[in-house]
Amino acid sequence: MSDKLIQITQLDLERLQKLLLDAQATDYRKSEYLEKLKTELNRADVVAPKDIPNDVVTMNSTVCIEDLDTQEQEIYTLVFPEDANVREGKVSILAPIGTAMLGYEVGDTFEWEVPAGKRNLLIKKILYQPEASGDYEH
Protein backbone atom coordinates (compact mmCIF):
# COMPACT_ATOMS: atom_id res chain seq x y z
CA MET A 1 0.00 0.00 0.00
CA SER A 2 1.12 3.55 -0.54
CA ASP A 3 0.03 6.93 0.69
CA LYS A 4 -1.73 7.75 -2.57
CA LEU A 5 -5.33 8.81 -2.11
CA ILE A 6 -7.51 6.33 -3.98
CA GLN A 7 -10.99 6.84 -5.39
CA ILE A 8 -13.84 4.38 -5.01
CA THR A 9 -17.54 4.54 -5.68
CA GLN A 10 -20.13 4.77 -2.93
CA LEU A 11 -21.62 1.45 -4.11
CA ASP A 12 -18.23 -0.31 -4.00
CA LEU A 13 -17.60 1.13 -0.52
CA GLU A 14 -20.93 -0.18 0.77
CA ARG A 15 -20.40 -3.64 -0.73
CA LEU A 16 -16.81 -3.84 0.51
CA GLN A 17 -17.81 -2.75 4.03
CA LYS A 18 -20.41 -5.54 4.02
CA LEU A 19 -17.74 -7.96 2.82
CA LEU A 20 -15.47 -6.91 5.69
CA LEU A 21 -18.30 -7.34 8.18
CA ASP A 22 -19.28 -10.76 6.80
CA ALA A 23 -15.63 -11.87 6.78
CA GLN A 24 -15.48 -11.49 10.55
CA ALA A 25 -17.52 -14.71 10.78
CA THR A 26 -15.16 -16.68 8.49
CA ASP A 27 -11.57 -17.87 8.43
CA TYR A 28 -10.70 -14.59 6.68
CA ARG A 29 -11.20 -12.71 9.98
CA LYS A 30 -7.52 -13.17 10.86
CA SER A 31 -6.28 -12.16 7.42
CA GLU A 32 -3.86 -9.27 7.16
CA TYR A 33 -5.50 -8.45 3.83
CA LEU A 34 -8.76 -7.56 5.56
CA GLU A 35 -6.85 -4.99 7.57
CA LYS A 36 -5.14 -3.67 4.44
CA LEU A 37 -8.48 -3.38 2.66
CA LYS A 38 -9.99 -1.63 5.67
CA THR A 39 -7.08 0.83 5.69
CA GLU A 40 -7.52 1.53 1.98
CA LEU A 41 -11.26 2.14 2.39
CA ASN A 42 -10.71 4.48 5.34
CA ARG A 43 -8.45 6.75 3.31
CA ALA A 44 -10.37 6.62 0.05
CA ASP A 45 -12.09 9.52 -1.67
CA VAL A 46 -15.66 8.21 -2.09
CA VAL A 47 -17.61 9.41 -5.14
CA ALA A 48 -20.94 8.62 -6.75
CA PRO A 49 -20.66 5.84 -9.37
CA LYS A 50 -21.55 8.26 -12.16
CA ASP A 51 -18.76 10.61 -11.04
CA ILE A 52 -15.87 8.12 -10.96
CA PRO A 53 -13.30 8.87 -13.69
CA ASN A 54 -13.15 6.14 -16.35
CA ASP A 55 -9.42 5.61 -15.75
CA VAL A 56 -9.86 4.42 -12.13
CA VAL A 57 -9.90 0.72 -11.15
CA THR A 58 -13.29 -0.09 -9.61
CA MET A 59 -14.81 -3.42 -8.67
CA ASN A 60 -15.39 -5.61 -11.74
CA SER A 61 -12.92 -3.59 -13.82
CA THR A 62 -10.64 -5.44 -16.22
CA VAL A 63 -7.14 -4.03 -16.08
CA CYS A 64 -3.91 -4.46 -18.03
CA ILE A 65 -0.96 -4.32 -15.63
CA GLU A 66 2.70 -4.16 -16.57
CA ASP A 67 5.51 -5.49 -14.41
CA LEU A 68 8.06 -2.66 -14.46
CA ASP A 69 10.98 -5.03 -13.92
CA THR A 70 10.18 -7.57 -16.66
CA GLN A 71 7.88 -5.47 -18.94
CA GLU A 72 5.47 -8.43 -18.92
CA GLN A 73 1.81 -7.51 -19.14
CA GLU A 74 -1.03 -9.32 -17.41
CA ILE A 75 -4.77 -8.80 -17.48
CA TYR A 76 -6.92 -9.11 -14.37
CA THR A 77 -10.54 -8.50 -13.49
CA LEU A 78 -11.05 -7.27 -9.92
CA VAL A 79 -13.94 -9.22 -8.36
CA PHE A 80 -15.56 -10.13 -5.07
CA PRO A 81 -14.23 -13.36 -3.49
CA GLU A 82 -17.13 -15.53 -4.64
CA ASP A 83 -16.37 -14.66 -8.29
CA ALA A 84 -12.60 -15.19 -8.12
CA ASN A 85 -11.12 -17.62 -10.67
CA VAL A 86 -7.38 -17.55 -11.29
CA ARG A 87 -7.63 -19.39 -14.64
CA GLU A 88 -10.00 -16.70 -15.93
CA GLY A 89 -7.85 -13.86 -14.56
CA LYS A 90 -10.51 -12.93 -12.00
CA VAL A 91 -8.69 -11.81 -8.89
CA SER A 92 -10.38 -11.34 -5.51
CA ILE A 93 -10.39 -7.97 -3.78
CA LEU A 94 -9.08 -9.94 -0.77
CA ALA A 95 -6.01 -11.12 -2.70
CA PRO A 96 -2.96 -8.90 -2.21
CA ILE A 97 -2.94 -7.68 -5.81
CA GLY A 98 -6.69 -7.01 -5.69
CA THR A 99 -6.45 -4.87 -2.59
CA ALA A 100 -3.38 -3.14 -4.01
CA MET A 101 -4.95 -2.02 -7.31
CA LEU A 102 -8.40 -0.88 -6.11
CA GLY A 103 -8.90 2.82 -6.72
CA TYR A 104 -5.70 3.39 -8.66
CA GLU A 105 -5.64 5.19 -12.00
CA VAL A 106 -4.08 4.46 -15.37
CA GLY A 107 -0.42 5.48 -15.08
CA ASP A 108 -0.19 4.75 -11.34
CA THR A 109 2.35 2.29 -10.00
CA PHE A 110 2.05 0.08 -6.93
CA GLU A 111 3.92 -2.71 -5.18
CA TRP A 112 2.66 -6.27 -4.89
CA GLU A 113 4.22 -8.62 -2.35
CA VAL A 114 4.93 -12.08 -3.77
CA PRO A 115 6.88 -14.97 -2.20
CA ALA A 116 9.99 -13.97 -4.17
CA GLY A 117 9.80 -10.34 -3.01
CA LYS A 118 8.09 -7.22 -4.32
CA ARG A 119 6.86 -6.61 -7.83
CA ASN A 120 6.51 -3.05 -9.09
CA LEU A 121 3.42 -2.81 -11.25
CA LEU A 122 1.97 -0.15 -13.52
CA ILE A 123 -1.73 0.27 -14.29
CA LYS A 124 -1.23 0.31 -18.07
CA LYS A 125 -4.82 0.39 -19.30
CA ILE A 126 -8.36 -0.21 -18.14
CA LEU A 127 -9.97 -2.50 -20.68
CA TYR A 128 -13.40 -2.41 -19.01
CA GLN A 129 -14.85 -0.37 -16.18
CA PRO A 130 -18.53 -0.94 -15.34
CA GLU A 131 -19.21 2.73 -14.62
CA ALA A 132 -17.64 3.89 -17.89
CA SER A 133 -20.03 1.50 -19.64
CA GLY A 134 -23.03 3.00 -17.84
CA ASP A 135 -23.35 0.14 -15.31
CA TYR A 136 -23.69 1.95 -12.00
CA GLU A 137 -25.26 -1.00 -10.16
CA HIS A 138 -22.62 -3.70 -10.82
C-alpha positions as CSV (number, residue, x, y, z in Angstrom):
1,M,0.0,0.0,0.0
2,S,1.1,3.5,-0.5
3,D,0.0,6.9,0.7
4,K,-1.7,7.7,-2.6
5,L,-5.3,8.8,-2.1
6,I,-7.5,6.3,-4.0
7,Q,-11.0,6.8,-5.4
8,I,-13.8,4.4,-5.0
9,T,-17.5,4.5,-5.7
10,Q,-20.1,4.8,-2.9
11,L,-21.6,1.4,-4.1
12,D,-18.2,-0.3,-4.0
13,L,-17.6,1.1,-0.5
14,E,-20.9,-0.2,0.8
15,R,-20.4,-3.6,-0.7
16,L,-16.8,-3.8,0.5
17,Q,-17.8,-2.8,4.0
18,K,-20.4,-5.5,4.0
19,L,-17.7,-8.0,2.8
20,L,-15.5,-6.9,5.7
21,L,-18.3,-7.3,8.2
22,D,-19.3,-10.8,6.8
23,A,-15.6,-11.9,6.8
24,Q,-15.5,-11.5,10.6
25,A,-17.5,-14.7,10.8
26,T,-15.2,-16.7,8.5
27,D,-11.6,-17.9,8.4
28,Y,-10.7,-14.6,6.7
29,R,-11.2,-12.7,10.0
30,K,-7.5,-13.2,10.9
31,S,-6.3,-12.2,7.4
32,E,-3.9,-9.3,7.2
33,Y,-5.5,-8.5,3.8
34,L,-8.8,-7.6,5.6
35,E,-6.8,-5.0,7.6
36,K,-5.1,-3.7,4.4
37,L,-8.5,-3.4,2.7
38,K,-10.0,-1.6,5.7
39,T,-7.1,0.8,5.7
40,E,-7.5,1.5,2.0
41,L,-11.3,2.1,2.4
42,N,-10.7,4.5,5.3
43,R,-8.4,6.8,3.3
44,A,-10.4,6.6,0.0
45,D,-12.1,9.5,-1.7
46,V,-15.7,8.2,-2.1
47,V,-17.6,9.4,-5.1
48,A,-20.9,8.6,-6.8
49,P,-20.7,5.8,-9.4
50,K,-21.6,8.3,-12.2
51,D,-18.8,10.6,-11.0
52,I,-15.9,8.1,-11.0
53,P,-13.3,8.9,-13.7
54,N,-13.2,6.1,-16.3
55,D,-9.4,5.6,-15.8
56,V,-9.9,4.4,-12.1
57,V,-9.9,0.7,-11.1
58,T,-13.3,-0.1,-9.6
59,M,-14.8,-3.4,-8.7
60,N,-15.4,-5.6,-11.7
61,S,-12.9,-3.6,-13.8
62,T,-10.6,-5.4,-16.2
63,V,-7.1,-4.0,-16.1
64,C,-3.9,-4.5,-18.0
65,I,-1.0,-4.3,-15.6
66,E,2.7,-4.2,-16.6
67,D,5.5,-5.5,-14.4
68,L,8.1,-2.7,-14.5
69,D,11.0,-5.0,-13.9
70,T,10.2,-7.6,-16.7
71,Q,7.9,-5.5,-18.9
72,E,5.5,-8.4,-18.9
73,Q,1.8,-7.5,-19.1
74,E,-1.0,-9.3,-17.4
75,I,-4.8,-8.8,-17.5
76,Y,-6.9,-9.1,-14.4
77,T,-10.5,-8.5,-13.5
78,L,-11.0,-7.3,-9.9
79,V,-13.9,-9.2,-8.4
80,F,-15.6,-10.1,-5.1
81,P,-14.2,-13.4,-3.5
82,E,-17.1,-15.5,-4.6
83,D,-16.4,-14.7,-8.3
84,A,-12.6,-15.2,-8.1
85,N,-11.1,-17.6,-10.7
86,V,-7.4,-17.6,-11.3
87,R,-7.6,-19.4,-14.6
88,E,-10.0,-16.7,-15.9
89,G,-7.9,-13.9,-14.6
90,K,-10.5,-12.9,-12.0
91,V,-8.7,-11.8,-8.9
92,S,-10.4,-11.3,-5.5
93,I,-10.4,-8.0,-3.8
94,L,-9.1,-9.9,-0.8
95,A,-6.0,-11.1,-2.7
96,P,-3.0,-8.9,-2.2
97,I,-2.9,-7.7,-5.8
98,G,-6.7,-7.0,-5.7
99,T,-6.4,-4.9,-2.6
100,A,-3.4,-3.1,-4.0
101,M,-5.0,-2.0,-7.3
102,L,-8.4,-0.9,-6.1
103,G,-8.9,2.8,-6.7
104,Y,-5.7,3.4,-8.7
105,E,-5.6,5.2,-12.0
106,V,-4.1,4.5,-15.4
107,G,-0.4,5.5,-15.1
108,D,-0.2,4.8,-11.3
109,T,2.4,2.3,-10.0
110,F,2.0,0.1,-6.9
111,E,3.9,-2.7,-5.2
112,W,2.7,-6.3,-4.9
113,E,4.2,-8.6,-2.3
114,V,4.9,-12.1,-3.8
115,P,6.9,-15.0,-2.2
116,A,10.0,-14.0,-4.2
117,G,9.8,-10.3,-3.0
118,K,8.1,-7.2,-4.3
119,R,6.9,-6.6,-7.8
120,N,6.5,-3.0,-9.1
121,L,3.4,-2.8,-11.3
122,L,2.0,-0.1,-13.5
123,I,-1.7,0.3,-14.3
124,K,-1.2,0.3,-18.1
125,K,-4.8,0.4,-19.3
126,I,-8.4,-0.2,-18.1
127,L,-10.0,-2.5,-20.7
128,Y,-13.4,-2.4,-19.0
129,Q,-14.9,-0.4,-16.2
130,P,-18.5,-0.9,-15.3
131,E,-19.2,2.7,-14.6
132,A,-17.6,3.9,-17.9
133,S,-20.0,1.5,-19.6
134,G,-23.0,3.0,-17.8
135,D,-23.4,0.1,-15.3
136,Y,-23.7,2.0,-12.0
137,E,-25.3,-1.0,-10.2
138,H,-22.6,-3.7,-10.8
